[in-house]
Amino acid sequence: MRAALAPIAAKASAMIVEVDVDADPHLEATFGERVPVLLQGGVDGQELCHYTLDRERVAQALGAKTQ
Protein backbone atom coordinates (compact mmCIF):
# COMPACT_ATOMS: atom_id res chain seq x y z
CA MET A 1 0.00 0.00 0.00
CA ARG A 2 2.91 2.34 0.77
CA ALA A 3 4.29 2.24 -2.77
CA ALA A 4 0.88 2.74 -4.38
CA LEU A 5 0.00 5.61 -2.03
CA ALA A 6 3.22 7.59 -2.50
CA PRO A 7 2.47 9.12 -5.93
CA ILE A 8 -1.10 10.07 -4.96
CA ALA A 9 0.11 11.72 -1.76
CA ALA A 10 2.91 13.54 -3.58
CA LYS A 11 0.49 14.89 -6.18
CA ALA A 12 -1.73 16.25 -3.39
CA SER A 13 1.27 17.48 -1.31
CA ALA A 14 0.06 15.24 1.52
CA MET A 15 2.34 13.92 4.23
CA ILE A 16 2.37 10.20 4.99
CA VAL A 17 3.05 9.14 8.57
CA GLU A 18 3.55 5.43 9.23
CA VAL A 19 2.63 3.97 12.60
CA ASP A 20 3.38 0.42 13.74
CA VAL A 21 -0.07 -0.80 14.79
CA ASP A 22 1.37 -3.95 16.37
CA ALA A 23 3.59 -1.87 18.69
CA ASP A 24 0.61 -0.13 20.33
CA PRO A 25 -1.91 -2.27 22.26
CA HIS A 26 -4.72 0.26 21.74
CA LEU A 27 -4.16 0.45 17.98
CA GLU A 28 -3.81 -3.32 17.73
CA ALA A 29 -7.14 -3.76 19.54
CA THR A 30 -8.79 -1.13 17.34
CA PHE A 31 -7.55 -2.32 13.95
CA GLY A 32 -6.81 -5.98 14.62
CA GLU A 33 -6.47 -7.83 11.32
CA ARG A 34 -7.31 -4.78 9.15
CA VAL A 35 -3.62 -3.96 8.69
CA PRO A 36 -2.40 -2.24 6.66
CA VAL A 37 -4.99 0.43 7.29
CA LEU A 38 -4.97 3.95 5.87
CA LEU A 39 -6.37 6.78 7.96
CA GLN A 40 -6.77 10.42 7.11
CA GLY A 41 -6.03 12.75 9.98
CA GLY A 42 -3.89 10.60 12.25
CA VAL A 43 -4.65 7.54 14.37
CA ASP A 44 -8.01 9.00 15.39
CA GLY A 45 -8.85 9.97 11.82
CA GLN A 46 -11.21 8.59 9.20
CA GLU A 47 -10.42 5.14 7.81
CA LEU A 48 -10.06 5.40 4.04
CA CYS A 49 -9.21 1.77 3.29
CA HIS A 50 -7.51 -1.36 4.60
CA TYR A 51 -5.64 -4.33 3.10
CA THR A 52 -5.37 -2.70 -0.34
CA LEU A 53 -5.34 0.88 -1.50
CA ASP A 54 -8.66 2.32 -2.70
CA ARG A 55 -7.14 4.84 -5.12
CA GLU A 56 -10.40 6.61 -5.91
CA ARG A 57 -11.36 7.09 -2.27
CA VAL A 58 -7.90 8.32 -1.29
CA ALA A 59 -7.69 10.70 -4.23
CA GLN A 60 -11.15 12.05 -3.41
CA ALA A 61 -10.21 12.51 0.26
CA LEU A 62 -7.05 14.37 -0.75
CA GLY A 63 -8.76 16.40 -3.45
CA ALA A 64 -6.43 14.91 -6.07
CA LYS A 65 -6.96 13.18 -9.38
CA THR A 66 -5.79 9.60 -9.83
CA GLN A 67 -4.48 10.13 -13.37
N, C-alpha and C positions, 0 to 999 in steps of 0.2 A: 504494500500500500504506500509505503514511503516514496518509492521511486515514481509511482504513478501520480502521486500528489504533488511532488516537487514542481513540475512545470505549471500546473494550475495555480499553485500558491505564488509562484514567482510572477506570473502574469498579473495577478491581483495585488501584488506587493504585500502578501500576507506572510506572517511569521509562523513557522511550524515549531512547536515545542513538544518534544517527546518525553513521555513519562512512563516509567516502568511500573505497570499496573501490579505485577506480581510482587513488587517490593513494598507495597503499601496495603496492609490488611483491609482498610476501608475500601480502597479502589478495587481490590480483588473481590471483595464481597459484593460490591456494586455491579461490576462488569463480568465477573465470573469467566465463562467460556466465550464471551463476545469479544475476544481480543484477536487481532487488533481492532480497536475502536477509534473512531475519529469524532472529536468533539469540537464545537466552535465556541470559543469563549472560556477555555480552561477546563479544569476537571469538574467544575459544576455547570458547565455549559451544555448546549443542546447537542444531542447525539445526531450526527449526520449520516453515519453508516458504520457497519462493522463487518469483519471478515474480508470483504473486498470493497474497493473504492467505488462509490456511486458518483461518477464524474459529473453528471448533470446536476445532482443535488448539491454537490460541493461548489460547483461553478455558480449555481444560482445563489447559494448562501454567501459567496464571496463577491457576487456581482460581476463575475467574469464570464467570458465565453469559452467554450471547450475547444473551439477550433482556432 
